[in-house]
Amino acid sequence: MWPAEIGLLAWVISGFIGVLFLAAALHKLQDPMLFYAQVDAYRLLPTSWSWWLSKFLPWLEILLVVLMFVPVTAHMAAWVAAALLLIYGAAIAVNVVRGRDDLDCGCGGPSVRISWKLVARNVLMALAIGTAPFYQFAAGRTWDIAVAAGCGIVIWMVYALYEKVRSMLGGNHLISSSVMKSK
């Protein structure tokens, strides 16, 4: 792959992660009490801190999305987004190790039980967005960057559709697993 193509791929990754964060933040803001309960259920912080964190995180995610597409701040925003994904992954890992894998991840979207798969997903996404700033400079023209970011959005749409279908078919969706246990 040539440097320009790698740069465009970096913008595709930024588009994907940006839309992922935006969708997650908007979902969290739709039901702030649910998100607070999800954060508090991790039992990593005192309840009062969980309350403030649940108010802060969605706005941080939205801010990161905006900053990812401002050339001057794109690098910093990508690295903060990568760090945030790693922190989310660590919180999930702590609870999986504790044997508390019945928790909703609180990721936004359909309810998904925490698992090592989610930890791996977060680590891979953190690596992708964390390395993107090293290559974005090579992308070239603004039009190419816009198309690449648009491709990232389309990839996110396919990912969201996959998650929705998986949850409807029983994947590791909390509702379907609780229904299965009652039968």
Backbone torsions as a table, in degrees:
resi	resn	phi	psi	omega
1	MET	NA	137.6	179.6
2	TRP	-82.1	159.4	-177.9
3	PRO	-54.0	-39.7	-179.4
4	ALA	-64.3	-40.9	179.4
5	GLU	-67.0	-38.5	176.9
6	ILE	-64.0	-40.6	177.0
7	GLY	-61.4	-41.1	178.0
8	LEU	-66.3	-39.5	176.8
9	LEU	-60.8	-38.7	177.4
10	ALA	-61.2	-38.5	177.9
11	TRP	-71.8	-33.0	174.5
12	VAL	-61.6	-45.3	178.4
13	ILE	-61.0	-44.3	178.6
14	SER	-61.5	-41.0	177.5
15	GLY	-62.3	-44.2	179.6
16	PHE	-62.2	-52.5	-178.1
17	ILE	-65.1	-37.9	178.6
18	GLY	-60.4	-47.3	179.8
19	VAL	-69.2	-36.7	176.7
20	LEU	-58.9	-47.7	178.6
21	PHE	-64.0	-42.4	-178.7
22	LEU	-63.4	-46.6	179.5
23	ALA	-62.6	-41.8	179.5
24	ALA	-64.2	-43.7	-179.3
25	ALA	-63.6	-44.4	-179.6
26	LEU	-64.4	-37.8	177.4
27	HIS	-63.7	-42.3	179.6
28	LYS	-65.3	-36.1	-179.8
29	LEU	-74.2	-22.6	178.6
30	GLN	-66.3	-35.1	-179.8
31	ASP	-137.2	78.0	-175.3
32	PRO	-61.9	-31.2	179.2
33	MET	-69.0	-38.5	176.4
34	LEU	-62.9	-45.4	-179.4
35	PHE	-64.3	-39.9	175.8
36	TYR	-58.3	-45.6	-179.8
37	ALA	-61.8	-38.3	179.1
38	GLN	-66.2	-43.8	178.8
39	VAL	-63.8	-46.0	-178.2
40	ASP	-64.7	-33.4	-178.4
41	ALA	-63.9	-22.8	177.9
42	TYR	-67.4	-21.0	178.4
43	ARG	53.6	44.4	177.2
44	LEU	-105.0	-17.8	-176.1
45	LEU	-134.6	158.8	170.9
46	PRO	-59.8	151.8	-176.0
47	THR	-54.1	-42.2	-178.8
48	SER	-65.0	-34.8	177.0
49	TRP	-69.9	-38.0	177.6
50	SER	-59.7	-39.3	179.3
51	TRP	-60.4	-50.2	-178.6
52	TRP	-67.4	-38.7	178.9
53	LEU	-63.6	-39.7	179.7
54	SER	-67.0	-24.6	176.0
55	LYS	-81.4	-33.0	-174.1
56	PHE	-81.6	-42.7	-171.9
57	LEU	-57.3	-47.3	-179.4
58	PRO	-59.6	-37.9	-179.9
59	TRP	-71.7	-34.2	174.7
60	LEU	-63.6	-43.8	179.3
61	GLU	-61.6	-42.5	178.2
62	ILE	-64.2	-44.1	178.4
63	LEU	-60.0	-42.5	179.1
64	LEU	-62.2	-39.0	178.2
65	VAL	-60.1	-47.6	-179.8
66	VAL	-61.6	-47.9	-176.6
67	LEU	-67.7	-24.8	178.4
68	MET	-65.1	-21.8	-176.5
69	PHE	-111.5	13.4	171.2
70	VAL	-103.6	115.3	-172.8
71	PRO	-49.7	-40.0	-177.1
72	VAL	-67.1	-29.8	-174.9
73	THR	-111.2	-0.6	-174.3
74	ALA	-58.2	-42.7	-178.7
75	HIS	-62.5	-50.8	-178.3
76	MET	-61.7	-43.4	-178.9
77	ALA	-63.8	-39.9	179.3
78	ALA	-64.0	-40.8	180.0
79	TRP	-70.2	-37.5	176.5
80	VAL	-66.8	-39.8	177.4
81	ALA	-62.2	-41.9	177.7
82	ALA	-62.4	-44.0	178.6
83	ALA	-62.2	-41.0	179.5
84	LEU	-63.6	-42.0	177.1
85	LEU	-62.5	-38.8	177.8
86	LEU	-68.1	-37.5	176.5
87	ILE	-64.7	-44.7	176.5
88	TYR	-58.5	-44.6	179.2
89	GLY	-61.9	-40.2	178.7
90	ALA	-65.2	-40.8	178.3
91	ALA	-62.5	-40.4	177.7
92	ILE	-65.5	-46.7	-178.2
93	ALA	-59.7	-43.0	179.6
94	VAL	-57.3	-44.1	-177.6
95	ASN	-75.2	-31.9	174.9
96	VAL	-65.3	-43.4	177.7
97	VAL	-61.5	-37.6	177.8
98	ARG	-69.8	-8.9	-177.7
99	GLY	84.2	14.4	-177.7
100	ARG	-100.6	52.7	-176.4
101	ASP	-84.4	11.8	177.2
102	ASP	-92.5	6.1	-178.6
103	LEU	-79.3	148.0	169.9
104	ASP	-76.0	134.9	-176.1
105	CYS	-63.6	-27.6	-177.3
106	GLY	74.3	22.3	-175.7
107	CYS	-76.1	-15.3	-172.6
108	GLY	96.6	139.6	-176.9
109	GLY	94.4	-158.4	-177.8
110	PRO	-59.9	148.9	178.2
111	SER	-65.0	126.9	-179.7
112	VAL	-130.8	129.8	177.7
113	ARG	-69.5	144.1	178.2
114	ILE	-69.6	149.4	-177.9
115	SER	-163.4	171.1	175.0
116	TRP	-64.7	-27.6	177.2
117	LYS	-61.5	-40.5	178.3
118	LEU	-67.1	-36.6	176.8
119	VAL	-61.9	-48.2	179.5
120	ALA	-61.5	-42.7	178.4
121	ARG	-58.2	-45.9	-178.9
122	ASN	-65.2	-40.2	178.8
123	VAL	-63.9	-44.6	179.5
124	LEU	-63.6	-42.6	178.2
125	MET	-66.3	-37.0	178.2
126	ALA	-64.5	-41.7	177.4
127	LEU	-63.4	-41.8	-179.0
128	ALA	-63.8	-51.7	-177.1
129	ILE	-74.4	-29.7	179.5
130	GLY	-69.4	-27.7	178.2
131	THR	-93.9	-15.4	-178.2
132	ALA	-54.5	-42.6	-177.6
133	PRO	-60.1	-24.2	-179.9
134	PHE	-70.1	-18.6	-174.1
135	TYR	-117.2	-15.1	-175.4
136	GLN	-59.1	-33.1	-178.3
137	PHE	-59.4	-25.6	-175.7
138	ALA	-84.3	-1.3	-171.8
139	ALA	-66.2	-34.1	178.7
140	GLY	98.6	-129.4	-171.1
141	ARG	-70.1	152.9	179.4
142	THR	-59.3	-40.6	-179.5
143	TRP	-60.7	-42.9	178.2
144	ASP	-61.7	-41.1	179.5
145	ILE	-64.1	-42.6	179.7
146	ALA	-63.1	-42.3	178.5
147	VAL	-64.7	-42.4	179.4
148	ALA	-63.2	-44.2	177.8
149	ALA	-63.3	-38.0	175.9
150	GLY	-61.9	-39.2	176.0
151	CYS	-62.3	-38.1	175.8
152	GLY	-60.8	-38.5	177.9
153	ILE	-65.5	-43.0	178.5
154	VAL	-63.2	-42.0	177.8
155	ILE	-61.2	-40.6	177.0
156	TRP	-61.7	-40.5	179.8
157	MET	-61.3	-41.9	177.2
158	VAL	-64.1	-43.1	177.7
159	TYR	-61.0	-45.8	-179.9
160	ALA	-63.2	-40.3	177.7
161	LEU	-63.8	-43.9	177.0
162	TYR	-58.1	-47.3	180.0
163	GLU	-60.9	-40.3	-179.6
164	LYS	-66.0	-47.2	179.6
165	VAL	-63.1	-43.9	179.3
166	ARG	-60.1	-41.9	-180.0
167	SER	-68.6	-34.7	178.8
168	MET	-69.3	-31.5	-178.9
169	LEU	-88.9	-2.3	174.3
170	GLY	109.0	-10.8	176.9
171	GLY	-7.7	-119.9	169.9
172	ASN	-120.7	45.1	178.5
173	HIS	-75.5	132.7	-175.4
174	LEU	-60.8	-43.4	-176.3
175	ILE	-65.3	-46.8	-177.8
176	SER	-65.6	-36.0	-179.8
177	SER	-70.6	-33.1	177.8
178	SER	-72.7	-32.0	176.3
179	VAL	-67.3	-41.5	180.0
180	MET	-62.3	-39.7	-178.6
181	LYS	-66.4	-30.8	-177.0
182	SER	-79.3	-11.8	-179.1
183	LYS	-85.8	NA	NA
